[in-house]
Amino acid sequence: MTELSVVEFSDALDIKSLIPDANMRRRMSAIVKSGVACGMECLRRAGIEKPTAIITATALGCIADSEKFLRNVVDDVQPSPTPFIQSTFNTIGSQIAIITGCNGYNMTYVNRTNSLDDALLDARLYLNEATEKSTVLVVYAEETTPTSEYVLSHLPNACNLTARAKAILLAN
């Protein structure tokens, strides 16, 4: 297994060039934008247009959109479908697959602080079992909100999270 590229999210990434569809960008939450931008930049740096597989990982998922959707339900506001759709855990991997045209293996791991380890193990297993040259894009993205920080601070043995995104492109 070879590491072809690694990208951590920073303000230096040109999101408009990495996610050229303005309508797609406009609908993306911050965590989705940062995860997709990292993934696309990782592919760009390695010179890969379409990975063979995409594996994403997150400890708690798209918390802000989940909170927004649930707040609308509780307040009996007619909820927009966008926060619900963006709150699903596989949004980042799905958006990268749409942009790149990748219709191969696409998996998302949501397992608290173990999710990135699980995603990397899955990537390794995928590449070891591949019968031809393959590339696996692994994207880890996390966000925090005041509500999630409050809840986690009151739980015993809660995971300690920081908002960030990172992408790793692996090949066999």
N, C-alpha and C positions, 0 to 999 in steps of 0.2 A: 504494500500500500504506500502510495506516494502523495505527499501534500503538495498540491500545485499552487495554491494561493490561499491567503488568509487576509480578511478585511474586518476591521472593527469600525463601527459607526463613528463618524465625526461630522462636524459641520462643513468640513472641506469637501464632502461628497456632493457631486452635482446631481441632485435628485431629479431635476427636469430632464437631463439627458439619460439618466438610468431608467426612469419611468416616463417615457415620452408621451403617453396618452394622458392629456390634461384631465379628462373626465375621471379616469381611473385614479389618478393622483388625488383629485379633489375628494373622492369618496373614502380615501384611506385614512385611518387613524394614525397617530404618531408612531405607535409600535409597528404597525403594518408597513408604513412608509420606511421606517429605519431598517426593518428586517429585509424587505424587498430590495431596498437600495444597496444594502450590504451584499446580498446574494448576487445581484446583477453586477456590482463592481467586482466581486470576486471572480465571476465568470469572465468579465471583460479583461481583467488583468491576466488571466490564464489563456485568453484567446479561445474560449469555448463558447459557442453560441447556444447550445442546448445540452444540458447535462443528461446523463442516462437516468439518474434518479435524483429526487429531492427529499431530504429528510429535515424536518424542522423540530425544534425543541423549545419548550417554555415551562417555567415552573408553575405559573398560575394562569397563563393565557392573556387574552386581551381584556384586562380588568376594567379599564375606563369605559369601553363600549358595553361591557356586561352591566356595569353599574348604571350607565345612561339608559339602557333598555329597561332594566328592572325598575329604575326610578319612574319612568314613564308608565309602566304597568301599575305600580303602587299608587301613583298620583292620578290614575285613570285617564291619562292623556292618550290620545290615539297614537300608538307608537309607530315610528318610522321603521321600515324593515332594515334600513342600513345599519343601525347600531347592533341589531340582532345578528345580521349576517357577518359583520365585522367582529363580533364577539366570539365567533367559533374559533377553535384552536388551530384549525388547518388553513386559515385565511392567508397567511404568509406564503406557505408552500403552494397554495392554489394560485395566487396572484403571479408567483414566479413561473409556474407551469403555463399559465395563460400567456404571459409575455414571451417566454422562450419557445412555446409550442411543445413542451415536454409532456408526453402522454405516457411516460414510463412510471416506475415505482414512485409513489409519493406517500410518505408516512409522517405523522406528527406524534411527538411524545410530550405528554404533560404529566410529570411525575415529580413535582416539587424540585428540589435541588439535584435530583438524580436524572432529570430529563436529558441534559446534554450528554452525560455518560451513556445513557441508553441509546441516544441517537448516534453517537460515535461507534458504539458497539454494533448497532444495526448496519451502519455504513461499512464497517470492517467485514462483517459477515456477508453482506451483499457483494462486496468486491472480491472476497475469497471464493464465493460460489459462482461468480460471473465467468462465462465461457469465452467471452470476447472482451476487448478493451472497453472499459467503462469508467464513467466519472460520476461521483456522488457529491452533490452540493448539500452541505449540512449548515443550517442556519439556526442560530440561537437568538431569541429576542425576549426581552423582559421589560415590563413597565411597572411602576408603582403609582399608587394614588393615595391621597390622605386616608381614605377609608381602608384600603388594604394594609397600609402601614399601621393604622390603629388596631385593626383586627389581629395582625401578626404580632404586634407588641404585647398582646394580652393572651397569647396562646403559649403553653409550655412547649418547648422544643420546636418552635416555629422556624421556618427557614428565613435566612437573612437575604433579602433581595436588593439589587440595585438595578436601576433602569439602564439597559444597554442592549446592543445588538452586535452580533459577530457572525461571520460566514467563513466556512472552510471548504475548499474544493479538494476532494481526494480522488485518486485514480489507482487502477491496478496495473 
